[in-house]
Amino acid sequence: MELNELALRAKSGDEEAFSELMERFKGYIKKSSKNIYLCGYSSEDLLQLGYYSLVKAVRGYDGSRDFLPYALKAISGNYNYEIRKAARHNAYISLQSSTEDGICLEDKLSSAMDLESEYLLKECQEELYNALNALNHEEKELIAWLYFHKKSLTSYALYKNMSYRTLYKRKIKLLEKLKNLLKNS
């Protein structure tokens, strides 16, 4: 029996004609479903999608054109629609999701950088910067001399023509002030 006639009979409700159509398109649907991968779909799901496309093609067939190209286009078009639909939603994946091996994707990333440590370091640096900005010019100069230029308190005493003991007491008070500023920030 010709496909066009079978399709029209199946559309009018003939179960036998419909079964014959399903049998004739079985090979094409199997082959098409094996060439497609959709995340979350099993091979059985893809077969059902192909048969559903054939049912839709039978319902929409009006007999004005050949059924074979119409059905093939409907089946492949429906598969392509599902692929496009899935592609819109597959744009993201969690780093905590596991692979088939049971390994977390985050564990597979090879990076020497620890984001948490980097963030904490940046926060500490910002707090220190703000605390240092709260100091007056002389206090900043003393901190820079001792900790940034790595020079001794004795050399600073000679440079400023002050006693070592006075500068030592100033340094202790300054460090205490910085400690308090950092605690309060």
C-alpha positions as a printed NumPy array, in Angstrom:
array([[ 0.   ,  0.   ,  0.   ],
       [ 1.238,  3.508, -0.799],
       [ 2.406,  5.757,  2.087],
       [ 0.088,  8.642,  1.174],
       [-2.946,  6.361,  1.32 ],
       [-1.736,  4.783,  4.569],
       [-1.28 ,  8.207,  6.147],
       [-4.766,  9.352,  5.171],
       [-6.304,  6.117,  6.495],
       [-4.304,  6.443,  9.724],
       [-5.465, 10.048, 10.094],
       [-9.078,  8.943,  9.775],
       [-8.56 ,  6.486, 12.671],
       [-7.543,  3.192, 10.998],
       [-5.376,  1.46 , 13.627],
       [-4.043, -1.107, 11.142],
       [-2.839,  1.62 ,  8.754],
       [-1.276,  3.456, 11.671],
       [ 0.587,  0.317, 12.806],
       [ 1.819, -0.228,  9.247],
       [ 3.151,  3.351,  9.127],
       [ 4.928,  2.872, 12.468],
       [ 6.53 , -0.317, 11.156],
       [ 7.688,  1.347,  7.924],
       [ 9.314,  4.284,  9.755],
       [10.784,  2.141, 12.545],
       [14.247,  1.879, 10.932],
       [14.505,  5.595, 10.195],
       [13.427,  6.538, 13.708],
       [15.918,  4.088, 15.283],
       [18.75 ,  5.356, 13.124],
       [17.879,  9.007, 13.784],
       [17.599,  8.491, 17.542],
       [21.046,  6.839, 17.677],
       [22.616,  9.892, 16.051],
       [21.303, 12.247, 18.726],
       [22.416, 12.932, 22.268],
       [20.226, 14.926, 24.608],
       [21.222, 15.294, 28.232],
       [18.726, 13.494, 30.445],
       [17.162, 11.491, 27.592],
       [17.585,  7.728, 27.355],
       [17.63 ,  5.934, 23.996],
       [14.057,  4.82 , 24.689],
       [13.029,  8.455, 25.243],
       [14.541,  9.424, 21.899],
       [12.688,  6.579, 20.153],
       [ 9.422,  7.727, 21.729],
       [10.147, 11.264, 20.574],
       [10.574,  9.984, 17.006],
       [ 7.301,  8.034, 17.123],
       [ 5.537, 11.035, 18.628],
       [ 6.841, 13.131, 15.716],
       [ 5.374, 10.588, 13.3  ],
       [ 2.005, 10.793, 15.072],
       [ 2.096, 14.581, 14.774],
       [ 2.975, 14.263, 11.085],
       [-0.007, 11.938, 10.5  ],
       [-2.352, 14.36 , 12.292],
       [-1.09 , 17.316, 10.255],
       [-1.041, 15.53 ,  6.874],
       [-3.662, 16.811,  4.42 ],
       [-2.887, 14.669,  1.349],
       [-1.81 , 17.587, -0.855],
       [ 1.831, 16.471, -0.98 ],
       [ 3.91 , 13.307, -0.627],
       [ 3.816, 11.882,  2.897],
       [ 7.371, 10.453,  2.924],
       [ 9.317, 13.756,  2.733],
       [ 6.707, 15.408,  4.961],
       [ 7.118, 12.75 ,  7.68 ],
       [10.929, 12.659,  7.433],
       [11.089, 16.424,  7.769],
       [ 8.664, 16.354, 10.709],
       [10.717, 13.71 , 12.543],
       [14.089, 15.396, 11.997],
       [12.561, 18.818, 12.708],
       [11.184, 17.642, 16.035],
       [14.548, 16.141, 17.02 ],
       [16.258, 19.408, 16.078],
       [13.708, 21.391, 18.084],
       [14.439, 19.27 , 21.169],
       [18.184, 19.773, 20.655],
       [17.75 , 23.565, 20.421],
       [15.488, 23.56 , 23.461],
       [18.019, 21.54 , 25.479],
       [20.905, 23.746, 24.313],
       [19.236, 26.793, 25.869],
       [19.202, 25.103, 29.248],
       [22.591, 23.356, 29.16 ],
       [24.632, 26.541, 29.346],
       [25.642, 26.036, 32.967],
       [26.905, 23.299, 35.241],
       [27.818, 23.355, 38.889],
       [31.402, 22.79 , 39.98 ],
       [30.047, 20.636, 42.808],
       [28.359, 18.194, 40.404],
       [29.939, 14.764, 40.054],
       [31.151, 13.046, 36.92 ],
       [30.47 ,  9.421, 35.971],
       [33.522,  8.479, 38.067],
       [31.983, 10.074, 41.158],
       [34.653, 12.799, 41.203],
       [33.583, 16.382, 41.87 ],
       [34.415, 18.765, 38.988],
       [35.889, 21.21 , 41.495],
       [38.47 , 18.552, 42.455],
       [39.513, 18.14 , 38.817],
       [40.42 , 21.807, 38.437],
       [44.152, 22.186, 38.699],
       [44.818, 25.612, 40.07 ],
       [47.459, 26.75 , 42.48 ],
       [45.255, 29.668, 43.438],
       [43.013, 29.217, 46.444],
       [40.103, 31.638, 45.986],
       [39.209, 31.739, 49.661],
       [42.772, 32.536, 50.723],
       [43.086, 35.154, 48.001],
       [39.872, 36.826, 49.13 ],
       [40.892, 36.822, 52.802],
       [44.32 , 38.221, 51.94 ],
       [42.724, 41.013, 49.921],
       [40.365, 41.84 , 52.797],
       [43.268, 41.943, 55.298],
       [45.299, 44.154, 52.985],
       [42.39 , 46.552, 52.618],
       [41.928, 46.74 , 56.405],
       [45.651, 47.385, 56.893],
       [45.62 , 50.065, 54.192],
       [42.69 , 51.816, 55.897],
       [44.411, 51.593, 59.314],
       [47.651, 53.019, 57.902],
       [45.74 , 55.895, 56.317],
       [44.368, 56.776, 59.763],
       [47.919, 57.458, 61.024],
       [49.566, 60.896, 60.952],
       [52.609, 61.667, 58.785],
       [55.261, 60.951, 61.468],
       [53.659, 57.613, 62.363],
       [53.487, 56.584, 58.703],
       [57.147, 57.546, 58.268],
       [58.202, 55.368, 61.221],
       [56.199, 52.355, 59.954],
       [57.615, 52.764, 56.454],
       [61.19 , 53.022, 57.802],
       [60.922, 49.908, 59.943],
       [58.661, 47.589, 57.965],
       [58.725, 48.629, 54.325],
       [62.352, 49.732, 54.023],
       [63.433, 47.163, 56.644],
       [65.782, 49.537, 58.414],
       [66.55 , 49.499, 62.136],
       [65.144, 51.709, 64.854],
       [68.711, 52.759, 65.679],
       [69.253, 54.093, 62.146],
       [65.928, 55.971, 62.335],
       [67.01 , 57.497, 65.67 ],
       [70.231, 58.721, 64.05 ],
       [68.334, 60.   , 60.983],
       [65.829, 61.948, 63.146],
       [68.445, 62.945, 65.76 ],
       [66.283, 61.522, 68.559],
       [66.981, 59.112, 71.385],
       [66.478, 55.418, 70.732],
       [64.408, 55.047, 73.949],
       [61.909, 57.746, 72.858],
       [61.492, 56.161, 69.428],
       [61.1  , 52.709, 70.978],
       [58.232, 53.959, 73.183],
       [56.694, 55.672, 70.151],
       [56.956, 52.446, 68.166],
       [55.205, 50.445, 70.942],
       [52.382, 53.024, 71.162],
       [52.105, 53.112, 67.374],
       [51.811, 49.325, 67.096],
       [49.173, 49.354, 69.838],
       [47.271, 52.075, 67.936],
       [47.43 , 50.011, 64.715],
       [46.251, 46.936, 66.598],
       [43.236, 48.854, 67.917],
       [42.456, 50.307, 64.491],
       [42.545, 46.827, 62.946],
       [40.331, 45.374, 65.701],
       [37.736, 48.1  , 65.178],
       [37.59 , 47.781, 61.408]])
